[in-house]
Amino acid sequence: MKKISATALLTLCMSINLVAQKKLQKLHTSAVVNVTAKQLWKVIGEDYGAIANITPHLVSSKYIDSSKTMGSEGCERECKLNESGSKFIKEKMINYDPTNMSFTNIIYQIERLPLESSQAVYKVEAIDSVSCKIVLDMQYRTKPAFMGRLAKGKFRKMTKDIAIFAEHYIKTGDKITKKNYKKIKRDHKKKGLFP
């Protein structure tokens, strides 16, 4: 049996550790929303199964357990990304804390997407009586791994988009769709509310 030198073993362990670190991406981002914290929490935390109302790239979303009507510890949702339902994600809400307006969202099943796993802590923080902030702390892995760094910018943009779309939905009641989301973003930009 061939002996492995201590240096070779250490190098191998460091290489494995480096690969593992490269795969796990971390992201902290936030965006201001010009509605009350309570209004945003209702859309983000309480209406957990209806996330498609504020996400234009989802065809639909629903609670997996049909008896659920609002967010709560352990509830799960399915989000479809295409009409056929062949692209979808299944997510679970844990650490649900309505008092502090936060929860952790875990994606536990992903079909036909380059995302391998994701865990994100969502928090709504009041700024004043007419505005709040959505804060996202996320850890994720992509497949292939090199896409992880590329995805970071998309996730940052997604948080800002959620702020824009949630605000629009709260103020108008209009669901965000593939047909109207670009105009909504342009209108917000013209008003100088978002970059």
N, C-alpha and C positions, 0 to 999 in steps of 0.2 A: 504494500500500500504506500502510495506516494505521500510524503509529508508536505503540508502547506506552510510556508513561512509565516511568521507573525505579521510581517509587513504586507504580504500578499492578502492575508485574511483581513487585515485592517482596511486595505484598499478596496477589497470586495465589499465589505460592510459599508464603507463610506459611499461607494457607488450605488449600492442598493438604496441607501438612505436618501441620496441625492435624487434618484429617480422617483422615489416615493414622494419627496417634497415637491418636486416639479409637477407632479400630477395633481396635488391638492392646491387649488387656487382659493385665495381669500379676497373678499371685497367688503369695503365699508363705504356706503354712500347714503345720501339723503337728498330730499327735495322739499321745498316749501309749497304748501297748498293753501289757497285763500278761502278756506272754509273752517269751521270750528273743528277742534280735535274730535268731539263727539260725533259730528257728521261724518268725518273721514273714517273713524273707527267702525261706524255702522256699516259702511261699504266694504272696508278691508277685513275687519274682524268678525262682525256679526253676520254679514251676508257672504260668508266664505264660499258657499257653493255657487254663488252667482258672479264669480270673478269675470266671466265672459262679458258682463255688462260694461266693463271698463277696459277690456283688452281686445283690440281689433283683430288680432291674429288668432283668436280662439273662435271656433265655429259655435261651440257650446260648452257649458260647464254645469255640473249638477252634483248633488250629494250622492255618494255611492249607496248609503243607507237611506232609502226614500222616506223614512220616518223623521229624518233630520230636517229642520227648517231654519236653523241658524248655527253659526260657529260655536263650537264647544270642545272641550278636551277630548281628543281621540277621533273627532269626526274626520271623514275622508271625502275627497271630491275627485271627479274625473273630468279632465279638460281635453276636448277634442280639437285638433288642429286642422283637420280637413273633413270634408263632407262624408267621406266613406268611413271615417273613424279609424283608419289604419294608422294614423299618427295621433298619439295621445299620451298624456301623462296622468298618473294617479298620485295624489298627494294626501298627506295626513297632517292634521293640526295637533301639536302637542305644546305643553307649557303655556296653555291658554290662560291669560291673566287680564281679564276685562278691566280690573281696577287700574292697572298700570298701562292698559291698552297695548298689550304685546302678546305675541305668540311665535312659536317656531313652526315653520312649514317644511316638511320633509317630503321630497319626491321619492317614492319607493318603487314606481314602475314607469319605465320610459319605453315607448315604442317608436322606432324609426327616427330617432333624433341623436345628435352627437353628444348628448349629455349622458354621463354615466351615473352620477349621483349628485344630489344637492340638498343642502340644509340651510335655511335662511331664517334669521330672526327678524320679524317685522315689529316695528314700534311706532306708535303715533304719539308725538309730543306737542303739547299746546305751546304756542308762541305768545298769543294774546287772545282777545275775545273773538277775533275774526280770522285768525290764521293758525296753522299748525305745520308740523314737519313730519314727513314719513322717513323713517330711518331703517336701513337695510344692512344687516351684517350677514354675509353669505360665505359658505364654503362649498366648493363644488369640484367635480372631476369631469373631464370631457374624454371622449373616445373618438379620435386619437387625442393623446395628451397635449400635443402642441397647440390644439385649438383653444386650450384653457386661457391662454393670455389674450387671444383674439376675442374671446367671449366676454372678457372683462368690460370692454367698452360698450358692448351691446347691453350688458346687465346694468351699467350706469345709466345708459340712455333709457332703458326700460323703466327704471325707477322714476326718472323725470317724466316719462310718458304717463306712468301710472298717476303721478300728481296732476298732470294736465287733464287726463281723461276722467279721473275721479272727481275733480273739481267741476268739470263740465257736466258730468252725470248728476252730481248732487244739485247743481244749480238749475239744470233744465229738465232732468228726468230722461233725457235722450240716451239710449244705449249707444256705445261706441262700436262702429262696424268698419269693415274694410272700405266701405263706400264713403264714410264721413270723417274718418280720423285725420286725414291730411288737412282738410279744411279747418278742423278744430285746432290742430297744431298751428296752422298759419294764423288763425284769428288770435290765438293766445300770444304768438310772437309779435303780431302787430300792436297788441295792447301793451307790449313791454313787460308782460307778467313772467315770461320764462325765456331763457336764452335759446 
